[in-house]
């Protein structure tokens, strides 16, 4: 008699993360947020979104490619968009207070497109075609991958397995050391 697979399914996990990241965007671009808070929110958004995209590219996209009809075309489109989103994040991180609103708006627009594409296409198809146990296993893998993922945008790193599964954790070690040395905020609960 085997054990039961437990944990969040990948569809619920990704959907929740998209909502959390979009909420950070809303606060970042909203009225009444002072410059220091915007800097902190931008750092947390960048770290969270970098972790999120890394885990999607390591586990979600390969699953979509293998299970969903025309999954290759969907994933290839998303990887191109993810690279542009990472570049927009890199520019946001480098922005001064004067440039931050425009850079933040660009990141938020790209993140909204990313979340909408996942909610409209990728996740419903995966939910329909994959067994629940596989979705839960995939959710567990995504959560683990996020903890070992970079906390800064690296648009030039590999975006497909096996190389991203090797490079991303190595880059993450450097990112986390830089975060620790600079006391950079990387999680929403630390804002």
Secondary structure, DSSP 8 states (H G I E B T S, - for coil): ------S--HHHHHHHHHHHHHHHHHHHHSTT--HHHHHHHHHHHHHHHHHHHHHIIIIIHHHHHHHSTTHHHHHHHHHHHHHHHHHHHHHHHH--HHHHHHHHHHHHHHHHHHHHHIIIIIHHHHHHHS-HHHHHHHHHHHHHHHHTS-SS--TTS--STTHHHHHHHHHHHHHHHHHHHHT---SGGG-
